[in-house]
């Protein structure tokens, strides 16, 4: 199975033609953007909610999305193309972002964004944050990656100061007797005008 489509703008790649010609990018049940796809993965997007677009957290986009912006929407939160461990685990020759998009609907547990194949699809039927049964299934089937070596090292213990030693100097009469406090008293002539 080779590469059917490889983008010249991003790392987006697909091994097959698209399964659907319309993708609804949603925030919960509210459609944010509609992406139209032809059989060669040429795309454009209709922006429904410019203030809540996945790819534009700072600057709203009021016009249609171009090919690059659509690809970035469909790669949202996906692994980088150099993640060999993910490709090996999913038995991919290359990072097939179309396959990831169809398998995951870009759902993660950080936010409420997801992809729908129909305007009538409801978040309760697909998103684990809104359906406890789906959450159980997701946790059972999640890829378990081995931890990095630095994650296995014990954490640095939290340092707590020993106040008993630092307070010793305040109770020493030989230090306190050397301080001239005559100028510090209220009503001293130094402050008279």
Residue pairs with C-beta under 8 A, 6 or more apart in sequence:
1 15
1 93
2 15
2 93
3 13
3 14
3 15
3 94
4 14
4 15
4 16
4 17
4 41
5 12
5 13
5 14
5 40
5 41
5 98
6 12
6 13
7 13
7 41
7 67
7 68
7 71
9 67
9 68
9 71
10 68
10 71
10 72
10 75
11 75
11 80
11 81
11 95
11 97
12 41
12 71
12 74
12 75
12 97
12 98
13 81
13 94
13 95
13 96
13 97
13 98
14 41
14 96
14 97
14 98
14 99
15 94
15 96
15 98
15 99
16 98
16 99
17 39
17 40
17 41
18 37
18 38
18 39
18 41
18 98
19 102
20 37
20 117
21 36
21 37
21 38
22 34
22 35
22 36
22 37
22 117
23 34
23 35
23 37
23 74
23 101
23 115
23 116
23 117
24 31
24 33
24 34
24 115
24 116
24 117
24 118
24 119
24 121
25 31
25 32
25 33
25 34
25 35
25 45
25 54
25 73
25 113
25 115
26 32
26 113
26 114
26 115
26 116
26 121
26 123
27 49
27 52
27 111
27 112
27 113
28 112
28 123
28 127
28 130
29 122
29 123
30 49
30 52
31 48
31 49
31 116
31 119
32 47
32 48
32 49
32 52
32 53
32 54
32 113
33 45
33 46
33 47
33 48
33 49
33 53
33 54
33 65
33 73
34 45
34 46
34 48
35 43
35 44
35 45
35 65
35 70
35 73
35 74
36 43
36 44
36 45
36 46
37 43
37 70
41 98
42 67
43 65
43 67
43 70
43 71
44 64
44 65
44 66
44 67
44 70
45 64
45 65
45 69
45 70
45 73
46 64
46 65
47 53
47 61
47 62
47 63
47 64
47 65
50 56
50 60
50 61
50 62
51 60
53 60
53 61
53 73
54 73
54 76
54 113
55 61
55 69
55 72
55 73
55 76
61 69
65 73
71 97
74 97
74 98
74 101
74 106
74 115
75 97
75 101
76 106
76 113
77 106
77 108
77 110
78 95
78 97
78 100
78 101
78 104
78 106
79 86
79 95
79 100
80 95
81 94
81 95
83 95
85 145
86 92
86 95
86 143
87 93
87 94
87 95
89 143
89 145
90 99
90 143
92 99
101 115
105 114
105 115
105 116
105 126
106 113
106 114
106 115
107 113
107 114
107 126
107 127
107 128
109 128
109 129
112 123
112 127
112 129
114 123
114 126
114 127
116 126
123 130
124 130
124 131
125 131
126 134
127 134
128 134
128 135
128 138
129 135
169 175
182 188
183 190
